Amino acid sequence: MPLLTGPSKLPLPHALSSTRSTSLGKRVQRILLSLPLPRPVRQAIAAVPPRLWLLLLVGLACWTVWGRGGPPAHPTRTEPPPPSRLREQDPRLKWLDEHLDAVEADSDHDHPPEKQAQTPALPSGMEHTFGSDGLVRVGLDAFEHPVAEILERAEGAWEKERGRVMADMSEWEEEYREGNYGRSPPDAYRIWPLGHRRPPPLPSPYLLIFSALPHSAFLRFQSELERQPGTFTLVVSRGRVSVEVGEREDRAVGERARGVREVVERFARDLPDLRVTVSATNRPRQALPVTTSDILSAAHSSSAPLSSTYNDILLLPPSPSFASATCPPPSPNTLSAPPSPGLTFLYWPREGLDPCRHSYIQEAAPEWFEEPLIGWAAPVLGFVGGAGSSDLLMPGKWPEAEVRHERGRGEWRDGEVQWAERAGKLFWRGEAPTGSSIHPAQRLLHPSKRHPPTLLPRGRGFIYADNPNPLSGLLDVSFVSPASLAGEWANQGRFKYVLDLAVEGEEEGRFVGGLMAGALVFRAAVFRGWEAEQARAWVHYVPVLPDMSDLPALLHYFSTHDQEAQKIAEAGRRWAEDKQRQEDVEGAWFTTLVEYGRMYSRENDEDRYA
């Protein structure tokens, strides 16, 4: 049987073979039959009368003109959109802007909302994915709610961590030698057990790498840091401690300096003479380039002092550094996929907020990654870190006055009520935005006509759907004047949930205050402090992504699982009120200053590893 190279021609009906003048319908039919269409289609076209083809052509033209876009548009003057529709795009809430754009586009065309347009690529799977990048990605086919599984895993990890606490100094010294390439700890550490119940924390490996610096370079960097604004200098001389604060520094810098001095006074007699500058701002200050840190780490591990060649490289660089400089070359924007809004949770904050692994961090705080930072090869002590910075995190003075009440005797703080009597809403107060600035809370937490779909609890399971109830019913959020801000926050003990919002770093962190108030703290932050790093996420507080896309799902879950919310709130309160926290603060400063003093007070480079 011969192969067919194309569709064979069909014999035309008698009506089409006439030599009379053809109508428009006949011409359309002839054009369609001349196309290389399958044989059954051509037979169907030939069977349709020409007059019917003419009617179909007229109907198609009418539908094209009137059916799709309404009556023909006449040139008229366009009116600006109403004020409620005017809004600026906020990079911190990109996911919300995309949702609102889709809603506005649907309303412009009078089309019902399409779920497919809102969720173009929903994850599937019978299990939730716990990634090494610190994020949990929801499997929509899973049986259990992701938050329930997160809480179970976090509790087990916390119990294992508590079991690894070192009990005596002999075990501590062994850990010190193992992490410090066989070097013995200085004698100052042996005095610590005389007045404390537990060994001090191990020194930060990041601090130890600076011991490879030449002594002259170390002192020069310290002198340059003292000239930086927003800092104070801690001075230890002959067992006495004092602080030096610049005349132009504000009140907050002086208060932090006095708090640190009170902590260090308790063990200053055991420290060598030193001068150390501490950053007191609400943002990190240092971004040590990864090439410089690699040089220091290699020199420290080999116990070989840096040569004069490296000394010239590590001296004050002519240009500032940036947070992206701390990332290794292959890691930026390549190691982790961006989170799906509403379907991703922050399980491990240290990894999940690492900008070297997550490009979405730059969208949450774009101004931070354009901010010039210090790139000197010197340890910079501060109270805020993370987000690609190299600052060495230090604690402030722990609020002792807050732990003097006796819970067993029924004593409560002023303005505080028991859990069952608290309002089941998320509490937050902030200063009103000035000018055209838009605060994340103002955008996300303000009542809206339609929020994106979210996870809604159903027993231990969940569904992913639109919430029939507005999110505003779970919120008590407002903006107040700076003068009344402190008074408003005094009422946080009346609410079950408190939002610690520090996305841009300018907001004052209220993490410890929220824990001591007995509330379930939701912490949304790009930066991190010593207190939040010592506490355990999902055991003492609930971490929130910087864009707060997971906050609606978290609020819906804990509002329907009140016992779990109360359990975390009470665990966070016990952790914050434990007297061990004050000892932890002293230990962090003691360990850091002992190691820093060895670098500062050495008389020659040969003694640095003695």
C-alpha positions as CSV (number, residue, x, y, z in Angstrom):
1,M,0.0,0.0,0.0
2,P,1.6,3.3,-1.0
3,L,2.3,5.9,1.7
4,L,0.2,9.0,1.7
5,T,2.3,12.2,1.5
6,G,-0.7,14.4,2.3
7,P,-4.4,14.5,2.6
8,S,-6.1,13.6,-0.6
9,K,-8.5,16.0,-2.2
10,L,-12.2,15.4,-1.7
11,P,-14.8,15.6,-4.5
12,L,-16.8,18.8,-4.0
13,P,-20.6,18.7,-3.7
14,H,-22.7,19.8,-6.6
15,A,-23.4,23.1,-5.0
16,L,-19.8,23.9,-4.7
17,S,-18.8,22.8,-8.3
18,S,-21.1,25.4,-9.9
19,T,-19.5,28.0,-12.1
20,R,-21.8,30.7,-10.8
21,S,-20.5,33.6,-8.7
22,T,-19.6,32.2,-5.3
23,S,-20.9,33.7,-2.1
24,L,-18.8,34.7,1.0
25,G,-19.8,31.5,2.8
26,K,-18.6,29.4,-0.2
27,R,-15.3,31.2,-0.2
28,V,-14.7,30.5,3.5
29,Q,-15.5,26.9,2.9
30,R,-13.1,26.7,0.0
31,I,-10.3,28.3,2.1
32,L,-10.8,25.8,4.9
33,L,-10.8,22.8,2.5
34,S,-7.6,24.0,1.0
35,L,-5.8,23.6,4.3
36,P,-3.8,20.4,5.1
37,L,-6.4,19.1,7.6
38,P,-7.1,15.5,8.5
39,R,-9.6,13.7,6.3
40,P,-12.4,13.5,8.8
41,V,-12.2,17.2,9.5
42,R,-12.3,18.0,5.8
43,Q,-15.3,15.8,5.3
44,A,-17.1,17.6,8.2
45,I,-16.3,21.0,6.6
46,A,-17.6,19.9,3.2
47,A,-20.9,18.7,4.8
48,V,-21.8,22.1,6.3
49,P,-24.0,24.3,4.0
50,P,-22.3,27.6,2.8
51,R,-25.1,29.7,4.3
52,L,-24.4,28.3,7.8
53,W,-20.7,29.2,7.3
54,L,-21.8,32.8,6.6
55,L,-23.8,32.9,9.9
56,L,-20.9,31.5,11.9
57,L,-18.6,34.1,10.4
58,V,-21.0,37.0,11.4
59,G,-21.5,35.5,14.9
60,L,-17.7,35.3,15.4
61,A,-17.2,38.9,14.4
62,C,-20.0,40.1,16.8
63,W,-18.5,38.1,19.7
64,T,-15.0,39.5,19.0
65,V,-16.3,43.1,19.1
66,W,-18.9,43.0,21.9
67,G,-18.6,39.7,23.7
68,R,-15.0,39.9,25.1
69,G,-14.6,43.6,26.0
70,G,-18.1,45.0,26.0
71,P,-19.2,47.7,23.6
72,P,-16.6,49.4,21.5
73,A,-14.5,51.8,23.6
74,H,-14.8,55.5,22.9
75,P,-11.9,57.8,23.5
76,T,-12.6,59.4,26.9
77,R,-10.4,60.9,29.6
78,T,-9.0,58.3,32.0
79,E,-9.7,59.0,35.6
80,P,-7.1,58.2,38.3
81,P,-7.7,55.2,40.5
82,P,-9.4,55.9,43.9
83,P,-7.2,56.6,46.9
84,S,-7.8,53.2,48.4
85,R,-6.2,51.6,45.3
86,L,-3.1,53.7,45.5
87,R,-0.3,51.8,47.3
88,E,3.5,51.5,47.0
89,Q,5.1,48.2,46.3
90,D,6.9,46.9,49.4
91,P,9.8,44.5,48.8
92,R,9.4,43.1,52.3
93,L,5.8,42.0,51.4
94,K,6.3,41.0,47.8
95,W,4.0,38.0,48.2
96,L,1.2,40.2,49.4
97,D,1.6,42.7,46.6
98,E,1.5,40.0,44.0
99,H,-1.8,38.6,45.6
100,L,-3.3,42.1,45.7
101,D,-2.3,42.8,42.1
102,A,-4.1,39.6,41.1
103,V,-7.2,40.5,43.0
104,E,-7.3,44.0,41.5
105,A,-6.9,42.5,38.0
106,D,-9.8,40.2,38.6
107,S,-12.0,43.0,39.8
108,D,-11.1,45.2,36.8
109,H,-12.3,42.6,34.4
110,D,-15.3,41.6,36.5
111,H,-14.1,38.0,36.6
112,P,-14.5,35.7,39.6
113,P,-11.3,35.0,41.4
114,E,-9.4,32.0,40.0
115,K,-7.7,29.8,42.5
116,Q,-5.2,28.7,39.9
117,A,-3.9,32.2,39.4
118,Q,-3.3,32.6,43.2
119,T,-1.4,29.3,43.6
120,P,0.4,28.6,40.3
121,A,2.7,25.9,41.7
122,L,1.4,24.3,44.9
123,P,3.7,21.7,46.5
124,S,2.5,18.2,46.7
125,G,3.5,15.3,48.8
126,M,2.5,13.1,51.7
127,E,5.2,14.5,54.0
128,H,6.4,18.0,55.0
129,T,10.0,18.6,53.9
130,F,12.4,19.7,56.6
131,G,15.3,21.1,54.6
132,S,18.9,21.7,55.7
133,D,18.3,25.3,54.9
134,G,16.3,25.8,58.0
135,L,12.9,25.9,56.3
136,V,9.9,23.6,56.4
137,R,8.0,23.3,53.1
138,V,4.4,22.1,53.3
139,G,3.2,18.9,51.6
140,L,-0.4,19.5,50.8
141,D,-1.2,15.8,50.9
142,A,0.2,15.3,54.3
143,F,-2.1,14.1,57.1
144,E,-0.8,16.2,60.0
145,H,-0.6,20.0,60.3
146,P,3.1,21.1,59.7
147,V,3.1,23.1,62.9
148,A,2.2,20.0,65.0
149,E,5.1,18.1,63.5
150,I,7.5,21.1,63.9
151,L,6.6,21.3,67.6
152,E,7.2,17.6,68.2
153,R,10.6,17.7,66.5
154,A,11.7,20.9,68.3
155,E,10.8,19.4,71.7
156,G,12.9,16.3,71.1
157,A,15.9,18.4,69.9
158,W,15.7,20.6,72.9
159,E,15.7,17.6,75.3
160,K,18.8,16.2,73.6
161,E,20.5,19.6,73.8
162,R,19.8,19.9,77.5
163,G,21.3,16.4,78.0
164,R,24.6,17.6,76.5
165,V,25.2,20.4,79.1
166,M,28.7,20.1,80.5
167,A,28.7,19.4,84.2
168,D,32.2,20.2,85.4
169,M,35.4,22.1,84.4
170,S,37.3,19.1,83.4
171,E,34.9,18.3,80.6
172,W,34.9,22.0,79.7
173,E,38.7,22.1,79.4
174,E,38.6,19.0,77.2
175,E,36.1,20.7,74.9
176,Y,38.2,23.9,74.9
177,R,41.4,22.0,73.7
178,E,39.4,20.2,71.0
179,G,38.0,23.4,69.6
180,N,41.2,25.4,70.0
181,Y,43.6,23.0,68.2
182,G,45.1,21.5,71.4
183,R,45.8,24.8,73.2
184,S,45.3,24.9,76.9
185,P,42.8,27.4,78.4
186,P,44.3,30.3,80.4
187,D,44.3,30.1,84.2
188,A,41.6,32.8,84.5
189,Y,39.0,30.1,83.7
190,R,39.8,28.1,86.7
191,I,38.6,30.8,89.0
192,W,35.1,30.7,87.5
193,P,33.7,27.7,89.4
194,L,34.3,29.4,92.7
195,G,31.2,31.5,92.4
196,H,29.1,29.8,89.7
197,R,27.1,26.6,89.4
198,R,28.2,25.7,85.8
199,P,31.2,26.2,83.6
200,P,31.3,29.3,81.4
201,P,30.4,29.0,77.7
202,L,33.1,28.1,75.3
203,P,34.7,31.0,73.5
204,S,33.4,31.8,70.0
205,P,35.5,30.2,67.2
206,Y,35.0,33.4,65.3
207,L,36.8,35.4,68.1
208,L,39.7,33.0,68.3
209,I,40.8,33.5,64.7
210,F,41.9,37.1,65.4
211,S,44.7,35.8,67.7
212,A,46.7,35.4,64.4
213,L,46.8,39.1,63.9
214,P,50.0,41.0,64.5
215,H,49.8,42.8,67.8
216,S,50.5,46.2,66.2
217,A,47.6,45.7,63.7
218,F,45.3,44.6,66.5
219,L,45.9,47.7,68.6
220,R,45.5,49.9,65.5
221,F,42.1,48.5,64.7
222,Q,41.0,48.9,68.3
223,S,42.0,52.6,68.2
224,E,40.1,53.1,64.9
225,L,36.9,51.5,66.4
226,E,36.9,53.9,69.3
227,R,36.3,56.7,66.9
228,Q,33.2,55.2,65.4
229,P,29.8,56.7,66.3
230,G,27.2,54.7,68.3
231,T,29.9,52.9,70.4
232,F,31.3,52.9,73.9
233,T,34.6,51.6,75.1
234,L,35.0,49.2,78.1
235,V,38.2,49.7,80.0
236,V,39.7,47.3,82.5
237,S,42.7,48.5,84.4
238,R,44.2,46.8,87.5
239,G,41.0,44.9,88.2
240,R,38.7,47.9,87.9
241,V,36.3,48.5,85.1
242,S,35.0,51.8,83.6
243,V,33.2,52.9,80.4
244,E,34.0,55.7,78.0
245,V,31.0,57.2,76.1
246,G,31.3,60.0,73.6
247,E,29.7,63.3,74.4
248,R,27.5,63.1,71.2
249,E,26.1,59.7,71.9
250,D,22.4,59.4,72.8
251,R,20.9,58.2,76.0
252,A,20.5,54.6,74.8
253,V,24.2,54.1,74.3
254,G,24.9,55.3,77.9
255,E,22.3,53.0,79.3
256,R,23.8,50.0,77.6
257,A,27.3,51.0,78.7
258,R,26.3,51.2,82.3
259,G,24.5,47.8,82.1
260,V,27.6,46.1,80.7
261,R,29.8,47.8,83.3
262,E,27.6,46.3,86.1
263,V,28.0,42.8,84.7
264,V,31.8,43.0,84.2
265,E,32.4,44.5,87.7
266,R,31.6,41.1,89.2
267,F,34.7,39.5,87.7
268,A,36.9,42.4,86.6
269,R,39.6,41.5,89.1
270,D,40.3,38.3,87.1
271,L,40.8,40.0,83.8
272,P,43.9,41.4,82.2
273,D,44.2,45.1,81.3
274,L,42.3,45.9,78.1
275,R,40.3,48.3,76.0
276,V,37.4,47.0,73.9
277,T,34.9,49.0,71.9
278,V,31.3,47.8,71.8
279,S,28.7,48.8,69.2
280,A,25.5,49.9,70.8
281,T,23.4,50.4,67.7
282,N,20.3,48.4,66.6
283,R,22.0,47.2,63.5
284,P,25.2,45.2,62.9
285,R,28.4,47.1,62.1
286,Q,30.9,44.6,60.5
287,A,31.0,42.5,57.3
288,L,34.4,40.7,57.3
289,P,35.1,39.6,53.7
290,V,35.2,35.8,53.4
291,T,38.8,36.0,51.9
292,T,40.0,37.7,55.1
293,S,38.3,35.3,57.4
294,D,39.8,32.4,55.5
295,I,43.3,33.8,55.9
296,L,42.8,34.3,59.7
297,S,41.3,30.8,60.2
298,A,44.2,29.2,58.3
299,A,46.8,31.1,60.4
300,H,45.0,30.3,63.6
301,S,44.7,26.6,62.9
302,S,48.4,26.2,61.9
303,S,49.6,28.3,65.0
304,A,51.7,30.4,62.6
305,P,51.6,34.2,63.0
306,L,50.7,36.2,59.9
307,S,53.6,37.6,58.0
308,S,54.1,41.3,57.2
309,T,52.7,40.7,53.7
310,Y,49.3,39.7,55.1
311,N,49.6,42.5,57.6
312,D,49.4,45.1,54.8
313,I,46.4,43.3,53.3
314,L,44.5,43.2,56.5
315,L,45.1,46.8,57.5
316,L,42.2,49.3,57.2
317,P,40.7,48.8,53.7
318,P,40.2,51.9,51.6
319,S,36.5,51.1,50.8
320,P,33.7,49.8,53.0
321,S,32.4,46.3,53.0
322,F,28.9,44.9,52.5
323,A,27.0,42.0,53.9
324,S,27.3,40.1,50.7
325,A,31.1,40.0,51.0
326,T,30.8,37.5,53.9
327,C,29.3,34.8,51.6
328,P,31.5,32.2,49.9
329,P,31.6,32.7,46.1
330,P,29.4,29.7,45.0
331,S,26.7,30.3,47.7
332,P,24.7,33.5,47.0
333,N,21.2,32.8,45.5
334,T,22.1,29.2,44.5
335,L,21.7,26.9,47.5
336,S,18.0,27.2,48.4
337,A,14.8,27.8,46.5
338,P,12.7,30.8,47.7
339,P,9.9,30.0,50.1
340,S,6.4,29.6,48.9
341,P,4.2,32.3,50.6
342,G,1.9,30.7,53.2
343,L,3.3,27.2,52.6
344,T,6.8,27.6,54.2
345,F,7.7,27.9,57.9
346,L,10.9,28.9,59.6
347,Y,12.2,25.9,61.6
348,W,15.8,26.7,62.3
349,P,16.3,30.6,62.4
350,R,20.1,30.5,62.1
351,E,20.0,28.6,58.8
352,G,16.7,29.9,57.6
353,L,17.8,33.5,57.9
354,D,21.2,33.1,56.3
355,P,21.4,35.4,53.3
356,C,24.2,33.3,51.9
357,R,21.7,30.5,51.4
358,H,18.5,32.5,50.8
359,S,18.0,35.3,48.3
360,Y,14.6,36.2,49.8
361,I,16.4,37.8,52.8
362,Q,17.6,40.6,50.5
363,E,14.0,41.2,49.5
364,A,12.9,41.5,53.1
365,A,15.6,44.1,54.0
366,P,16.9,45.6,50.7
367,E,18.4,48.7,52.3
368,W,20.5,46.6,54.7
369,F,22.4,44.9,51.9
370,E,23.3,48.3,50.4
371,E,24.6,49.7,53.7
372,P,28.4,50.2,54.0
373,L,29.9,48.3,56.9
374,I,33.3,47.9,58.5
375,G,35.6,45.4,56.8
376,W,38.5,45.6,59.2
377,A,40.2,42.4,60.5
378,A,39.3,43.0,64.1
379,P,36.6,41.6,66.4
380,V,33.6,43.9,66.7
381,L,31.4,43.3,69.7
382,G,27.7,44.3,69.5
383,F,24.2,43.5,70.6
384,V,22.8,42.7,67.1
385,G,24.0,40.3,64.5
386,G,23.0,38.0,61.7
387,A,21.9,38.9,58.1
388,G,25.5,38.3,56.8
389,S,27.2,40.5,59.4
390,S,30.3,39.5,61.3
391,D,29.5,41.1,64.7
392,L,30.3,39.0,67.8
393,L,26.9,38.8,69.6
394,M,27.0,39.9,73.3
395,P,24.1,40.1,75.8
396,G,22.9,43.1,77.6
397,K,22.2,43.2,81.3
398,W,19.4,40.8,82.2
399,P,16.4,42.4,83.8
400,E,16.8,41.2,87.4
401,A,13.8,43.2,88.8
402,E,11.4,41.2,86.7
403,V,12.1,37.9,88.4
404,R,11.6,38.8,92.1
405,H,7.9,37.8,92.3
406,E,6.9,34.3,93.5
407,R,4.7,32.6,91.1
408,G,3.6,29.9,93.5
409,R,2.1,32.5,95.9
410,G,-0.1,33.9,93.2
411,E,1.7,37.2,92.7
412,W,1.2,38.8,89.3
413,R,2.7,41.8,87.6
414,D,0.8,45.0,87.3
415,G,-1.7,44.8,84.4
416,E,-1.2,41.0,83.9
417,V,-4.0,38.5,83.9
418,Q,-4.1,34.7,83.9
419,W,-4.0,32.9,80.6
420,A,-7.6,31.9,80.4
421,E,-8.6,35.5,80.9
422,R,-6.3,37.0,78.3
423,A,-7.5,38.3,75.0
424,G,-6.8,35.8,72.2
425,K,-5.3,38.4,69.9
426,L,-1.8,39.3,68.6
427,F,-0.6,42.5,70.4
428,W,1.8,45.0,68.8
429,R,2.3,48.7,69.1
430,G,4.7,50.9,67.0
431,E,5.4,54.4,66.1
432,A,3.3,55.8,63.3
433,P,5.2,55.8,60.0
434,T,6.4,59.2,58.8
435,G,6.1,60.6,55.3
436,S,5.7,57.9,52.6
437,S,7.3,55.1,54.6
438,I,5.2,51.9,54.9
439,H,5.6,49.7,57.9
440,P,5.2,45.9,57.4
441,A,2.6,45.7,60.1
442,Q,0.6,48.5,58.5
443,R,0.5,46.6,55.2
444,L,0.0,43.0,56.3
445,L,-2.0,43.4,59.5
446,H,-4.4,46.0,58.2
447,P,-7.9,44.6,57.4
448,S,-8.3,43.7,53.8
449,K,-11.2,42.6,51.6
450,R,-9.5,39.4,50.7
451,H,-6.3,37.8,52.1
452,P,-4.4,35.0,50.3
453,P,-5.3,31.4,50.9
454,T,-3.7,29.9,54.1
455,L,-3.5,26.7,56.1
456,L,-6.6,26.3,58.2
457,P,-6.5,23.7,61.0
458,R,-8.9,20.8,61.0
459,G,-8.1,18.7,64.1
460,R,-4.6,17.6,63.7
461,G,-4.8,18.0,59.9
462,F,-5.4,21.1,57.7
463,I,-6.9,22.4,54.5
464,Y,-5.5,25.1,52.2
465,A,-8.3,27.5,51.4
466,D,-9.5,31.0,51.8
467,N,-10.3,32.0,55.3
468,P,-13.9,32.9,55.8
469,N,-13.1,35.1,58.8
470,P,-11.0,38.2,58.4
471,L,-7.5,38.1,60.0
472,S,-8.3,41.4,61.8
473,G,-10.3,39.4,64.4
474,L,-7.0,37.9,65.7
475,L,-5.1,41.2,65.8
476,D,-4.8,44.1,68.2
477,V,-2.3,46.2,66.3
478,S,-2.0,50.0,66.2
479,F,0.4,52.9,65.7
480,V,0.9,55.4,68.6
481,S,3.0,58.4,69.4
482,P,6.5,57.8,70.7
483,A,5.5,59.4,74.1
484,S,2.8,56.8,74.7
485,L,4.7,53.8,73.3
486,A,6.1,52.5,76.6
487,G,2.7,52.8,78.3
488,E,1.0,50.8,75.6
489,W,3.5,48.0,75.8
490,A,2.9,47.8,79.5
491,N,-0.5,46.1,78.6
492,Q,1.1,43.2,76.7
493,G,0.4,40.9,79.7
494,R,-3.3,41.1,78.9
495,F,-2.9,39.3,75.6
496,K,-2.0,35.7,74.7
497,Y,0.1,36.6,71.7
498,V,2.8,39.3,71.3
499,L,4.6,40.2,68.0
500,D,8.3,41.0,68.3
501,L,8.8,42.8,65.0
502,A,12.3,43.7,64.1
503,V,12.4,43.3,60.3
504,E,14.5,46.4,59.5
505,G,16.4,46.5,62.7
506,E,15.2,50.0,63.6
507,E,12.4,48.7,65.9
508,E,13.5,48.0,69.4
509,G,13.5,44.3,70.2
510,R,11.0,43.4,72.9
511,F,11.8,39.7,73.0
512,V,12.7,39.2,76.6
513,G,9.8,41.5,77.8
514,G,7.3,39.5,75.9
515,L,8.6,36.2,77.4
516,M,8.5,37.5,80.9
517,A,4.9,38.8,80.3
518,G,3.8,35.2,79.9
519,A,2.7,35.7,76.3
520,L,3.4,33.5,73.2
521,V,6.0,35.6,71.4
522,F,6.0,35.6,67.6
523,R,9.4,36.9,66.5
524,A,9.7,38.3,62.9
525,A,13.3,39.4,62.4
526,V,16.1,39.6,59.9
527,F,18.7,40.3,62.6
528,R,19.2,38.3,65.8
529,G,20.2,39.1,69.3
530,W,22.0,37.1,71.9
531,E,18.8,36.5,73.8
532,A,16.9,35.1,70.8
533,E,19.9,32.9,69.9
534,Q,20.1,31.4,73.4
535,A,16.3,30.6,73.5
536,R,15.0,27.8,71.3
537,A,12.6,28.3,68.5
538,W,9.3,26.5,68.8
539,V,10.1,25.7,72.5
540,H,10.3,29.1,74.0
541,Y,8.9,31.2,71.1
542,V,7.6,31.0,67.6
543,P,9.8,32.2,64.7
544,V,8.2,34.0,61.8
545,L,9.6,34.6,58.3
546,P,10.7,38.2,57.7
547,D,8.0,38.8,55.1
548,M,5.4,37.4,57.6
549,S,3.8,35.3,54.9
550,D,3.4,32.4,57.5
551,L,1.9,34.6,60.2
552,P,-1.8,34.0,59.2
553,A,-1.4,30.3,59.3
554,L,0.5,30.4,62.6
555,L,-2.2,32.5,64.2
556,H,-5.0,30.3,63.0
557,Y,-3.2,27.2,64.3
558,F,-2.5,28.5,67.8
559,S,-5.9,30.1,68.2
560,T,-7.4,26.6,67.8
561,H,-4.7,24.8,69.8
562,D,-4.8,26.9,73.0
563,Q,-3.0,24.3,75.2
564,E,0.0,24.2,72.9
565,A,0.2,28.0,72.8
566,Q,0.0,28.1,76.6
567,K,2.7,25.5,76.9
568,I,5.2,27.4,74.8
569,A,4.3,30.7,76.6
570,E,5.0,29.1,80.0
571,A,8.2,27.5,78.8
572,G,9.4,30.8,77.5
573,R,8.6,32.5,80.7
574,R,10.3,30.0,82.9
575,W,13.4,30.2,80.7
576,A,13.5,34.0,80.8
577,E,12.9,34.1,84.6
578,D,15.5,31.4,85.5
579,K,18.3,32.9,87.6
580,Q,20.7,30.9,85.3
581,R,20.1,33.6,82.6
582,Q,22.1,36.1,84.7
583,E,24.9,33.7,85.1
584,D,24.8,33.0,81.3
585,V,25.2,36.7,80.7
586,E,28.2,36.9,83.0
587,G,29.7,33.9,81.4
588,A,29.4,35.3,77.9
589,W,31.2,38.5,78.8
590,F,33.8,36.7,80.9
591,T,34.8,34.2,78.2
592,T,34.9,36.9,75.5
593,L,37.0,39.4,77.6
594,V,39.5,36.7,78.7
595,E,40.2,35.7,75.1
596,Y,40.2,39.4,74.0
597,G,42.5,40.3,76.8
598,R,45.0,37.7,75.7
599,M,45.2,39.3,72.3
600,Y,45.2,42.9,73.6
601,S,47.8,42.5,76.4
602,R,50.4,40.3,74.7
603,E,53.8,42.0,74.7
604,N,55.2,40.3,71.6
605,D,53.9,38.1,68.8
606,E,55.7,35.0,70.0
607,D,53.6,34.9,73.2
608,R,50.2,34.9,71.4
609,Y,49.9,31.1,71.5
610,A,51.5,30.6,75.0
